[in-house]
Amino acid sequence: MWREIAVVLSLLLVLTSISSKPLISYYSYDRSVKLNPEIIFFKEGANYKAYKVYYDSINGVRVPALLMLPKKGNPPYPCVVFLHGYGGRKEDALNIAEIAGAEGYAVFSIDAVYHGERKVPGKEMYSPNVTESISAVIQTVVDLRRGVDFLKTLSYIDGSRIGYLGGSMGGILGSIFIGVEHRIKAAVIIVGGGNMTLMIMTSIHPSVVKIREYMKQHNLTIDELKDVLQIIDPLNFINNTNIPIQFHLGRHDKIVPYEAGLQLYEKANQPKFLYVYDSGHDVPLDIVAIRVLDFFDKYLKEETWLISREQFRIIISMLIVLIMCSAIVAMVFYTYRLTKSGRAL
């Protein structure tokens, strides 16, 4: 009983706060506060050099991050800010840096709250403790914004060419981030979504299932949570920006339901681009990677090519099919000639 009372009081406090201030203000902070950055060499890949970075954010938090600089190209480099998915960590960006580094892109990645170096036993980003979850989302989004502050201090990073890439949880939080951070030039959202109530009621992700079980045990309805969740619903932020956004969705996704992703895409302003795959949450990353690079080349580097990577891939695929068909025809013709010659003898 006391636990139910605590939950209700917590929700009431959040609701009172929501009614008194605009949603975007939850993600504001004092940009003049010193970052006190620390940069340490971490490792080297075929196409990048990685450095561990630590800097100060709000609430006395020290944010752990990775900065991966490309071996190709000359500074200042265009940079892609990356946020991992649920249960991931900043090191997930190393594979991305291998691909992006070969094209001259720097990559910057942080650990979200309760992930990577910030993992806390028994704590999750999305949990029945609504106020704790909201605080974790806000903290992570502001930590990303402080990351942009850090990037803008580096002479070897082009502060006018900073993009964003996020998948799953990184796509959800990233949709808030690009709506409140106007120094991002272009963004890619992979299997992200909006409408938090829809996601809570339909997602099969284990953390969301726990929330539904908690609601049932404590007689909480989705209507009681709906207003509270407005603070962290990407639908309330995605249309605050007019930058180019590329969306990738899985038609059969049950982790971040396809309908939630489609609502997010529909709410975004133009220019926007949508790719839908006949897949679940795991979209075909080989095809996605090509489309993401083409997108960032155009909108972050502002480079134009006669033939894009995707067009080149299609041409090569068609040539391979043509060669195979020609080989089959040649074999059939050769077999026919042999058969005919045999009959003549």
Number of C-alpha atoms within 10 A of each C-alpha: 7 7 9 13 11 11 18 14 12 15 20 14 13 18 18 11 14 17 10 8 10 10 18 15 10 18 19 15 13 9 12 7 11 13 18 11 12 12 14 12 13 13 12 15 15 12 19 25 20 23 19 19 22 20 20 20 24 17 7 7 11 17 24 21 24 24 28 30 28 28 19 16 13 9 15 16 23 23 32 29 24 27 30 25 22 18 13 17 22 23 18 16 22 23 11 17 28 22 18 25 25 16 16 22 33 30 29 30 26 29 25 32 24 21 20 17 15 14 15 11 7 7 14 19 22 21 19 19 16 19 17 16 19 20 16 18 22 21 20 26 26 21 27 28 25 23 24 19 18 19 19 16 12 11 11 16 19 17 22 15 20 27 26 26 25 23 23 22 24 24 30 29 29 32 34 27 25 28 22 23 19 13 17 25 22 24 29 27 28 29 31 32 32 29 20 20 18 16 21 21 13 17 19 16 14 11 16 19 17 16 18 21 13 15 15 11 10 14 9 16 11 14 9 13 17 15 16 21 22 19 25 24 23 28 24 20 24 25 20 19 20 17 22 20 27 21 24 25 30 25 20 18 22 16 21 28 25 22 20 24 27 20 15 25 26 15 17 23 15 14 11 16 13 14 13 15 18 11 13 18 21 15 20 14 11 8 13 17 16 16 20 23 19 21 22 27 18 15 19 24 18 10 11 11 9 7 11 17 17 17 14 12 14 12 13 12 12 12 12 12 12 12 12 12 12 12 12 12 12 12 12 12 12 12 12 12 12 12 11 11 10 9 8 7 5
